[in-house]
Every structure is written in structure tokens, then in C-alpha cells.
């Protein structure tokens, strides 16, 4: 699983030489205290690294170039303690390719009413300096997160936490490799896409491998490796299989071990499979996909590489948070007018991090793919908040749709449904949410999380330069259509200006 302390966020303070050495020493001291506080905060997921106060165009450019070349740096927090003339920032910000958050704060929380003088005013000019910095960022068309409030306020810390998680997921995408075992499901539109454009915009590469490459790895798995995995299954899950099905579970363990070796050896962080291409495999890798997702891998069924990459990003963002994250699909509806909701599942592949109770390991027919009955983990998600997210290639841009929801318990037991499942009520209601999703061209495959919020997804979409459509409690169909039309004009103009 992911440890976000592996990532650094650099704390950059802006000032200038006009103030003199004594004030600059105080600026340096104050900045170090803020950076150390953030780094030590339990709310902040990454290491916060103080960098010397920047006071000239060369210092600003140098730290931006240094950040670009640092593999550990996921992004920057910028703070204008005093007034930092913004022309100094043009060269550095123009070169900067790491995301940044503008923390519009000041060292003191309160105005010292009975002591304030011009020395205090000259030192504490964040209200002044932040606006100058904000102008040049807007003038340069630099997307960034703006967070306003005192640096010790919990709301500020939570906003930084949300943004940092998105920045870490973006950093993780850079150079990421996605393995596709087989191609897309035949004749399906939304799982297709421009892999070259994705690598250009997002930084990850997607390459296909024949299922025979995977079969070679599976065939090299030793019996003792299978024995160890089966013992692990028995320790983690309740197992309900017949003696005859025990060999099926061993075959599933063989596939998992072979797939895990292939992904590890190749340095992959996400993968896809397809039930239309299983030649040489005894069964569809359902249990393997579930368990690999639980370990942090991104996954997409039927060759859906965009969702595999999205699930990986969501896994990174959700690291250490309460609630699971998984590949998902809207499967079927409950259309009682007084109680409309969605039953989400997939043929096999839903991550057990979403399980409310101890998963059951079972073997059942699949009814598709023409292979042996596959092993899978069966469970139901607990009640709580969730969010569905989808990523599509719209031709001239990538689009992301997000829809928060409330996860609920089934109306009755599901004794004959042998898959992992989640039942939810989408915001604002199923009729509006489903219509909006369809109008927006949302995919049937999603990343689903009970850890993340719409703020995490919005921050990530902005960092990645993805068009973002939110379907939530405030959504109306006329409003969504208007947003889409405006976006069409915006992206047509943006494409033409490139």
C-alpha cells in the first residue's frame, strides 16, 4: 500500500530585499516555523520541506527548476509573507511543471490591536503580497489551489491534506506503466481512447501484452507458492467451497502469483484484463484482480486502461484514509419511485477494501467467457458516503465525471448473488444523476471510493488538466447542459490556440 510520506511538498516563501536583513531574518524564521508545524501535523499526509525564502527572479527560477527535477517533490506550497513583486515570478512560474497551492495566510492569526505599528505592518503583508502573487498566476494562466485562512486552523490543514493527496496521485502517474492483458472488449466504445494523447497529458504509458505472456508467468509458479497463498486466503477470508472446488481455488492462486510476478517484474502500477481473451488461463482472474487492487494496483476490466489508471490515482489519494476504493460498474437499478438506488458490482472484480464484513471466498459459474468457474470474494459494502468517478476520451479532451452518493444496506439478503456489491443512492437522486451521467457521456466503468470526496477529485482533475463535471445535490439537467455547451466552446478555443 502507499505511504504518502514518501512524497515531499516544498514550502516556498516569497519576499524581496527591500525590507532589509532584520525583517528577512524574521520572514525566514516564521516560514521555518510554519513548515515545521505542517510537517509535524497529523492531518498533513506528506513531508513538508522548508526551502530558503526567495527574494529575486534567479532564486525563484532556481527553486522551480529544482522542483521540476526532483522525483520526490509532488508539489509546492507558496506563501507571500511580505510583498513579493510578481514580475520576479514570471520566469520561474513559466517553467514550473509541478502543481502548487497558494496558501494565503499570515504568521499571526489576530491583529495585535494595542501594539500594531508600521514595523508590524511592513512585516505582515500577506494580504497585500498574496494579491500580487495571485495576479501573476492568473495572468500566466497557471492553475493552482488557493487556500485562505490561518495556517494552524483545522479547515486549512484539511484543505492542504486534500490538495496534497491529489498532487501525490498526479506525481504517481508520471512515468507510471499500465499493462493490458489482451485488448478492449470488442465493439465497446467508451473503453477505447488515445493512449498517445494520454501519455502526453498524463505522463503514464499503456502497453499491451498477449495473454500468452501472462500464461508463461502463471505456468512458472511453484506449488509451494500456491500453498502459501491458499494459507493466506484461509487466514483472511471465510471460505465456503466444496472439496471438488479446492483445485479451482488453487488455480486462482496460481494465476494471482503469476500475475503479481509479471506486474512486479515489469514495474507496473495498474493493469487490465478481458474475458474475451483468456486462452491458456483456466479461469478469469477475478480473485487476483481483487487482491491486487487491495494492495494498491489500479484495475480496469475489458481492457479499460483509463479506469485502471484512475483507480490507481484514487488508491494513492485515499492512502491511510478510512474507507475502501475499487473498480466499479453501475449494474442494475431499484426503481421503486419512493426508494430509487443503484446496485453496483462487476462480474468478479470489486476490491475487498470496500467490504463491511469478512469476505467470503466462493466458487461459482460465471456464465460468460467460456472458462471454468472462477473463485471470487463475495461481500457487501457498509453504509456511508461514497463517490463514483469516470474518465472518458471525448476526442479533443479528456472528461471526468464525479457523482457523490450515499451507500445503503440492501433491502433484503442477496443469497443468490455471488459477487461483491455496493448499493447506493446517488446525489441528487437517481433520475437526475443517471440522466446527467448519460448526457455527460459518462462511462459504465468507474472508480468508486468510500474514502474520497468531491474535493479530492476536483483538485486532481484541475492538476491533470481534465474537464470536470460534478453531479451532486445542486445539479439540474438544464444547468448541466449549459455547462457542457460552455465547455465545448472553451475547449474548442483552447485547442485552436495551441
C-alpha positions as CSV (number, residue, x, y, z in Angstrom):
1,X,0.0,0.0,0.0
2,X,1.0,3.6,-0.4
3,X,2.9,5.7,2.1
4,X,2.4,9.4,1.3
5,X,5.3,10.3,3.5
6,X,7.4,9.2,0.6
7,X,6.4,12.4,-1.2
8,X,7.6,15.9,-0.4
9,X,5.8,19.2,-0.7
10,X,8.1,22.1,-0.7
11,X,7.2,25.2,1.3
12,X,8.3,28.3,-0.7
13,X,8.0,31.8,0.9
14,X,8.2,34.9,-1.3
15,X,9.7,38.3,-0.2
16,X,12.2,40.8,-1.5
17,X,15.4,42.6,-0.5
18,X,13.6,46.0,0.0
19,X,12.7,45.1,3.6
20,X,16.3,44.7,4.9
21,X,18.1,42.0,6.7
22,X,16.3,42.1,10.0
23,X,12.9,41.7,8.5
24,X,14.1,39.0,6.2
25,X,15.6,37.1,9.1
26,X,12.1,37.2,10.7
27,X,10.5,36.1,7.5
28,X,12.8,33.1,7.4
29,X,12.2,32.2,11.0
30,X,8.4,32.5,10.6
31,X,8.5,30.4,7.5
32,X,10.5,27.7,9.1
33,X,8.0,27.5,12.0
34,X,5.0,27.2,9.6
35,X,6.8,24.5,7.5
36,X,7.8,22.5,10.6
37,X,4.2,22.8,12.0
38,X,2.7,21.5,8.8
39,X,5.3,18.7,8.6
40,X,4.5,17.5,12.1
41,X,0.7,17.8,11.8
42,X,-1.2,14.5,11.8
43,X,-3.5,16.0,9.2
44,X,-0.8,16.5,6.6
45,X,0.0,13.3,4.7
46,X,3.3,14.3,3.1
47,X,6.6,15.6,4.2
48,X,6.7,19.4,4.1
49,X,10.2,20.6,3.3
50,X,11.2,24.2,4.0
51,X,13.1,25.9,1.2
52,X,15.0,29.2,1.7
53,X,13.0,32.4,1.3
54,X,13.1,33.5,-2.4
55,X,13.8,37.2,-2.9
56,X,15.0,37.6,-6.5
57,X,14.0,36.3,-10.0
58,X,17.0,34.0,-10.1
59,X,16.2,32.4,-6.7
60,X,12.6,31.8,-7.8
61,X,13.6,30.3,-11.1
62,X,16.2,28.1,-9.5
63,X,13.8,26.6,-6.9
64,X,11.2,26.0,-9.6
65,X,13.7,24.2,-11.8
66,X,14.9,22.2,-8.8
67,X,11.3,21.2,-8.0
68,X,10.8,20.1,-11.6
69,X,13.8,17.8,-11.5
70,X,13.2,16.3,-8.0
71,X,11.4,12.9,-8.2
72,X,10.4,13.2,-4.6
73,X,8.7,16.6,-4.9
74,X,5.0,16.3,-5.6
75,X,4.3,20.0,-5.5
76,X,4.8,23.3,-3.8
77,X,3.1,25.4,-1.2
78,X,3.7,29.1,-1.9
79,X,3.2,31.8,0.7
80,X,3.8,35.5,0.4
81,X,4.8,36.6,3.9
82,X,5.5,40.1,2.7
83,X,5.1,41.8,-0.7
84,X,7.0,39.9,-3.4
85,X,6.9,41.8,-6.7
86,X,5.3,39.4,-9.1
87,X,7.4,40.2,-12.2
88,X,10.1,38.3,-10.3
89,X,7.9,35.1,-10.5
90,X,7.3,35.1,-14.3
91,X,10.3,33.1,-15.3
92,X,10.0,30.5,-12.5
93,X,6.3,30.0,-12.8
94,X,6.5,29.8,-16.6
95,X,9.0,26.9,-16.2
96,X,7.3,25.2,-13.2
97,X,5.6,21.9,-14.1
98,X,4.7,20.7,-10.6
99,X,1.3,21.6,-9.1
100,X,1.2,24.2,-6.4
101,X,-1.1,25.5,-3.7
102,X,-1.2,29.2,-2.9
103,X,-1.5,29.3,0.9
104,X,-3.0,32.8,1.6
105,X,-2.2,33.0,5.3
106,X,-0.2,35.2,7.7
107,X,2.0,34.3,10.5
108,X,-0.1,35.9,13.2
109,X,-3.8,35.0,13.5
110,X,-5.1,38.1,15.1
111,X,-4.3,41.8,14.7
112,X,-2.5,43.0,17.9
113,X,-4.8,45.9,18.4
114,X,-2.9,47.8,21.1
115,X,0.6,47.2,19.7
116,X,0.3,47.3,16.0
117,X,2.7,49.8,14.3
118,X,4.3,50.3,10.9
119,X,7.1,47.8,11.6
120,X,4.4,45.2,12.2
121,X,2.6,46.3,9.0
122,X,5.7,46.1,6.9
123,X,6.5,42.6,8.1
124,X,3.0,41.1,7.9
125,X,1.9,41.9,4.3
126,X,0.3,38.6,3.3
127,X,-3.0,40.3,2.4
128,X,-1.0,42.6,0.1
129,X,1.6,40.2,-1.2
130,X,-0.9,37.4,-1.8
131,X,-2.9,39.5,-4.2
132,X,0.2,40.5,-6.2
133,X,1.2,36.8,-6.5
134,X,-2.4,35.9,-7.4
135,X,-2.4,38.4,-10.2
136,X,0.7,37.0,-11.9
137,X,-0.6,33.4,-11.6
138,X,-3.8,34.4,-13.2
139,X,-2.0,36.5,-15.9
140,X,0.1,33.4,-16.7
141,X,-3.0,31.2,-16.7
142,X,-1.5,29.0,-14.0
143,X,-4.0,26.6,-12.4
144,X,-3.4,26.3,-8.7
145,X,-5.3,25.7,-5.4
146,X,-5.9,28.8,-3.3
147,X,-6.4,28.1,0.4
148,X,-7.3,31.0,2.7
149,X,-7.1,31.1,6.5
150,X,-4.6,30.8,9.4
151,X,-2.0,28.1,9.0
152,X,-3.0,26.4,12.3
153,X,-6.7,26.3,11.5
154,X,-8.0,22.7,11.0
155,X,-10.0,23.7,8.0
156,X,-6.8,25.0,6.3
157,X,-5.0,21.8,7.2
158,X,-7.8,19.7,5.8
159,X,-7.7,21.7,2.6
160,X,-4.0,21.2,2.3
161,X,-4.4,17.5,3.0
162,X,-7.0,17.1,0.2
163,X,-4.8,19.0,-2.3
164,X,-1.6,17.1,-1.3
165,X,-3.3,13.8,-1.9
166,X,-4.3,14.9,-5.4
167,X,-0.7,16.2,-6.0
168,X,0.7,12.8,-4.9
169,X,-1.6,10.9,-7.2
170,X,-0.5,13.1,-10.1
171,X,3.1,12.6,-9.2
172,X,2.5,8.8,-9.1
173,X,1.1,9.0,-12.6
174,X,4.3,10.4,-14.0
175,X,6.1,7.5,-15.6
176,X,3.6,5.0,-14.4
177,X,3.2,1.9,-16.6
178,X,-0.2,0.2,-17.3
179,X,-0.2,-3.4,-18.5
180,X,-3.1,-4.6,-20.7
181,X,-3.5,-8.3,-20.9
182,X,-5.4,-8.6,-24.2
183,X,-7.3,-5.8,-25.9
184,X,-10.5,-3.9,-25.3
185,X,-13.8,-5.8,-25.2
186,X,-14.8,-5.9,-28.9
187,X,-17.2,-3.2,-30.2
188,X,-17.2,-1.3,-26.9
189,X,-16.7,2.5,-27.4
190,X,-16.1,4.2,-24.1
191,X,-13.2,2.0,-23.0
192,X,-11.3,3.0,-26.1
193,X,-9.1,6.1,-26.3
194,X,-6.0,7.8,-27.4
195,X,-3.1,6.2,-25.5
196,X,-0.6,8.6,-27.0
197,X,-2.6,11.7,-26.0
198,X,-3.0,10.2,-22.5
199,X,0.8,9.7,-22.2
200,X,1.4,13.2,-23.4
201,X,-1.1,14.8,-21.0
202,X,-1.0,12.5,-18.0
203,X,2.5,11.1,-18.0
204,X,1.7,7.3,-17.9
205,X,2.2,4.8,-20.6
206,X,-0.2,2.0,-21.6
207,X,1.1,-1.1,-23.4
208,X,-0.5,-4.4,-24.4
209,X,0.7,-7.9,-23.7
210,X,-0.6,-11.1,-25.2
211,X,-2.3,-13.3,-22.7
212,X,0.4,-15.8,-23.5
213,X,2.9,-13.6,-21.8
214,X,0.8,-13.9,-18.6
215,X,0.3,-17.6,-19.1
216,X,4.1,-18.1,-19.2
217,X,4.4,-16.4,-15.8
218,X,1.5,-18.4,-14.4
219,X,3.0,-21.7,-15.6
220,X,6.2,-20.9,-13.7
221,X,4.5,-20.6,-10.3
222,X,5.7,-23.3,-7.9
223,X,3.4,-25.4,-5.7
224,X,4.9,-24.0,-2.5
225,X,3.9,-20.5,-3.7
226,X,0.4,-21.7,-4.3
227,X,0.3,-23.4,-0.8
228,X,1.4,-20.1,0.8
229,X,-1.3,-18.1,-1.0
230,X,-4.1,-20.6,-0.1
231,X,-3.0,-20.5,3.5
232,X,-3.2,-16.7,3.3
233,X,-6.7,-17.0,1.9
234,X,-7.8,-19.2,4.8
235,X,-6.4,-16.7,7.3
236,X,-8.1,-13.6,5.7
237,X,-11.4,-14.9,4.4
238,X,-14.3,-17.2,5.3
239,X,-14.1,-20.0,2.8
240,X,-17.2,-21.8,1.5
241,X,-16.2,-24.3,-1.1
242,X,-16.6,-28.0,-1.7
243,X,-13.7,-30.4,-1.8
244,X,-14.0,-30.5,-5.6
245,X,-13.7,-26.7,-5.8
246,X,-10.4,-26.6,-3.8
247,X,-8.5,-27.2,-7.0
248,X,-10.3,-24.1,-8.5
249,X,-9.0,-22.0,-5.6
250,X,-5.5,-23.3,-6.2
251,X,-5.8,-22.4,-9.9
252,X,-6.9,-18.9,-8.8
253,X,-3.8,-18.7,-6.5
254,X,-1.6,-19.8,-9.4
255,X,-3.0,-17.0,-11.6
256,X,-2.5,-14.4,-8.8
257,X,1.1,-15.4,-8.1
258,X,1.9,-15.3,-11.8
259,X,0.2,-12.0,-12.4
260,X,1.8,-10.5,-9.3
261,X,5.2,-11.6,-10.5
262,X,4.6,-10.2,-14.0
263,X,3.5,-6.8,-12.7
264,X,6.3,-6.6,-10.1
265,X,9.0,-7.5,-12.5
266,X,7.7,-5.0,-15.1
267,X,7.3,-2.2,-12.7
268,X,3.6,-1.8,-13.4
269,X,1.1,0.0,-11.2
270,X,-2.1,-0.8,-13.0
271,X,-3.4,-3.5,-15.3
272,X,-6.4,-4.6,-17.3
273,X,-7.9,-8.0,-18.3
274,X,-10.7,-9.1,-20.7
275,X,-12.9,-12.1,-20.5
276,X,-12.8,-12.3,-24.4
277,X,-9.1,-13.2,-24.3
278,X,-8.3,-15.9,-21.7
279,X,-6.5,-18.5,-23.9
280,X,-4.3,-20.6,-21.7
281,X,-5.9,-19.4,-18.4
282,X,-8.1,-21.8,-16.6
283,X,-10.4,-19.0,-15.3
284,X,-11.0,-15.3,-15.5
285,X,-8.6,-13.6,-13.0
286,X,-11.2,-12.4,-10.6
287,X,-9.7,-13.2,-7.2
288,X,-6.3,-12.0,-8.4
289,X,-7.7,-8.6,-9.6
290,X,-9.5,-8.2,-6.2
291,X,-6.4,-8.9,-4.1
292,X,-4.1,-6.9,-6.3
293,X,-6.4,-3.9,-6.0
294,X,-6.4,-4.3,-2.3
295,X,-2.6,-3.9,-2.5
296,X,-2.9,-0.7,-4.3
297,X,-2.9,-1.6,-8.0
298,X,-5.2,0.1,-10.4
299,X,-7.5,-2.2,-12.4
300,X,-9.9,-2.0,-15.3
301,X,-11.9,-4.8,-16.8
302,X,-12.3,-5.5,-20.5
303,X,-9.2,-3.6,-21.4
304,X,-10.3,-0.3,-19.8
305,X,-6.9,1.3,-19.3
306,X,-8.3,4.8,-18.4
307,X,-10.3,3.3,-15.5
308,X,-7.2,1.3,-14.4
309,X,-5.1,4.4,-14.2
310,X,-8.0,6.3,-12.5
311,X,-8.4,3.6,-9.8
312,X,-4.6,3.7,-9.2
313,X,-4.8,7.5,-8.7
314,X,-7.7,7.2,-6.4
315,X,-5.9,4.5,-4.4
316,X,-2.9,6.8,-3.9
317,X,-5.2,9.7,-2.9
318,X,-7.0,7.6,-0.4
319,X,-3.8,6.1,1.3
320,X,-4.3,5.9,5.0
321,X,-7.9,7.1,4.9
322,X,-10.9,5.2,6.3
323,X,-12.9,3.6,3.6
324,X,-12.2,1.4,0.5
325,X,-11.6,2.3,-3.1
326,X,-12.3,0.0,-6.1
327,X,-13.0,-0.5,-9.7
328,X,-16.8,-0.4,-10.1
329,X,-19.8,-0.6,-12.5
330,X,-23.4,0.5,-12.2
331,X,-25.0,-2.8,-12.8
332,X,-28.8,-2.7,-12.1
333,X,-31.4,-0.4,-10.6
334,X,-34.0,-0.5,-7.9
335,X,-36.7,1.8,-9.5
336,X,-39.2,2.0,-6.7
337,X,-40.3,5.6,-7.0
338,X,-40.0,6.1,-3.3
339,X,-36.6,4.4,-2.9
340,X,-34.6,4.6,-6.1
341,X,-31.0,3.3,-5.9
342,X,-28.2,1.6,-7.8
343,X,-26.7,-1.9,-7.3
344,X,-23.0,-1.7,-8.3
345,X,-20.8,-4.7,-8.8
346,X,-18.9,-6.4,-11.6
347,X,-18.6,-9.9,-12.8
348,X,-15.9,-10.6,-10.2
349,X,-13.6,-7.6,-9.7
350,X,-14.6,-5.4,-6.7
351,X,-11.8,-4.6,-4.2
352,X,-12.2,-6.1,-0.7
353,X,-11.2,-2.8,0.9
354,X,-14.9,-2.0,0.4
355,X,-16.0,-5.0,2.5
356,X,-18.2,-4.3,5.5
357,X,-17.5,-7.7,7.0
358,X,-15.1,-10.6,6.5
359,X,-15.3,-11.5,2.8
360,X,-16.4,-15.0,1.7
361,X,-14.2,-16.8,-0.8
362,X,-16.5,-18.7,-3.1
363,X,-16.6,-20.5,-6.4
364,X,-19.5,-20.1,-8.8
365,X,-20.2,-20.2,-12.6
366,X,-19.6,-17.0,-14.4
367,X,-21.9,-17.5,-17.4
368,X,-19.6,-15.6,-19.7
369,X,-16.1,-16.1,-21.2
370,X,-16.4,-19.9,-21.7
371,X,-14.0,-20.8,-18.9
372,X,-14.0,-22.7,-15.7
373,X,-16.0,-21.4,-12.7
374,X,-13.8,-18.7,-11.1
375,X,-13.0,-18.1,-7.5
376,X,-14.0,-14.7,-6.1
377,X,-14.5,-12.7,-2.9
378,X,-18.2,-12.1,-2.0
379,X,-19.2,-9.3,0.4
380,X,-21.4,-6.2,0.8
381,X,-20.1,-2.7,1.5
382,X,-21.0,-0.9,4.7
383,X,-23.3,2.1,4.8
384,X,-21.6,5.5,4.5
385,X,-20.6,8.2,2.0
386,X,-19.2,7.3,-1.4
387,X,-18.3,8.8,-4.8
388,X,-18.3,7.4,-8.3
389,X,-15.8,8.8,-10.8
390,X,-15.3,8.1,-14.5
391,X,-12.8,9.2,-17.1
392,X,-13.5,9.4,-20.8
393,X,-11.8,10.4,-24.0
394,X,-14.1,13.0,-25.7
395,X,-11.9,13.4,-28.8
396,X,-10.5,16.9,-28.2
397,X,-10.1,16.5,-24.5
398,X,-10.5,14.1,-21.6
399,X,-13.5,14.5,-19.4
400,X,-14.0,13.4,-15.8
401,X,-17.5,13.0,-14.2
402,X,-17.9,12.6,-10.4
403,X,-21.1,11.8,-8.5
404,X,-21.2,11.6,-4.7
405,X,-23.7,9.1,-3.2
406,X,-24.9,7.6,0.0
407,X,-24.1,3.9,0.4
408,X,-27.0,2.0,1.9
409,X,-27.8,-1.6,3.1
410,X,-29.7,-3.9,0.8
411,X,-33.5,-4.1,1.3
412,X,-33.2,-7.8,1.8
413,X,-30.4,-10.5,1.8
414,X,-28.9,-11.5,-1.5
415,X,-28.3,-15.2,-1.1
416,X,-28.2,-15.9,-4.9
417,X,-25.9,-13.1,-6.0
418,X,-22.3,-14.5,-5.6
419,X,-20.4,-11.2,-6.3
420,X,-19.1,-8.3,-4.2
421,X,-21.6,-5.5,-4.4
422,X,-22.3,-1.9,-3.3
423,X,-25.8,-0.4,-3.1
424,X,-26.1,3.4,-3.3
425,X,-28.4,6.4,-3.7
426,X,-26.7,9.0,-6.0
427,X,-27.0,12.7,-5.5
428,X,-29.3,14.5,-6.0
429,X,-31.5,11.5,-6.9
430,X,-31.2,8.5,-9.3
431,X,-33.3,10.1,-12.1
432,X,-31.3,13.3,-12.2
433,X,-28.0,11.6,-11.6
434,X,-28.4,8.9,-14.3
435,X,-29.7,11.4,-16.9
436,X,-26.9,13.8,-16.1
437,X,-24.3,11.0,-16.3
438,X,-25.6,9.8,-19.7
439,X,-25.8,13.4,-21.1
440,X,-22.2,13.9,-20.0
441,X,-21.1,10.7,-21.7
442,X,-20.1,9.1,-18.5
443,X,-18.7,5.6,-18.8
444,X,-20.2,2.4,-17.3
445,X,-16.9,1.6,-15.6
446,X,-15.9,3.8,-12.7
447,X,-13.5,4.3,-9.8
448,X,-15.6,4.1,-6.6
449,X,-14.4,5.3,-3.2
450,X,-15.8,5.5,0.3
451,X,-12.7,7.4,1.4
452,X,-12.5,10.3,-1.1
453,X,-14.7,13.3,-1.6
454,X,-15.6,15.5,-4.5
455,X,-12.9,18.0,-3.3
456,X,-10.2,15.3,-3.8
457,X,-11.5,14.6,-7.3
458,X,-11.9,18.3,-8.3
459,X,-8.3,19.0,-7.2
460,X,-6.9,16.1,-9.1
461,X,-8.9,17.0,-12.3
462,X,-7.5,20.5,-12.1
463,X,-3.9,19.4,-11.6
464,X,-4.3,16.9,-14.5
465,X,-6.0,19.4,-16.8
466,X,-9.1,17.3,-17.2
467,X,-12.6,18.8,-17.9
468,X,-14.6,18.2,-14.7
469,X,-18.3,17.7,-14.4
470,X,-19.8,17.3,-11.0
471,X,-23.2,15.7,-10.4
472,X,-24.2,16.5,-6.9
473,X,-27.1,17.8,-4.7
474,X,-27.1,21.1,-6.7
475,X,-27.2,19.6,-10.2
476,X,-30.1,20.2,-12.6
477,X,-30.3,18.9,-16.1
478,X,-30.6,22.4,-17.7
479,X,-27.7,23.6,-15.7
480,X,-25.5,20.6,-16.7
481,X,-26.3,21.0,-20.4
482,X,-25.4,24.7,-20.1
483,X,-22.1,23.8,-18.5
484,X,-21.3,21.3,-21.3
485,X,-22.1,23.8,-24.0
486,X,-19.9,26.4,-22.4
487,X,-17.1,23.8,-22.0
488,X,-17.4,22.8,-25.7
489,X,-16.7,26.4,-26.7
490,X,-13.9,26.7,-24.1
491,X,-12.0,23.6,-25.3
492,X,-12.6,24.4,-29.0
493,X,-10.9,27.8,-28.4
494,X,-8.2,26.3,-26.2
495,X,-7.4,23.6,-28.9
496,X,-7.3,26.3,-31.6
497,X,-4.9,28.5,-29.6
498,X,-2.4,25.7,-29.1
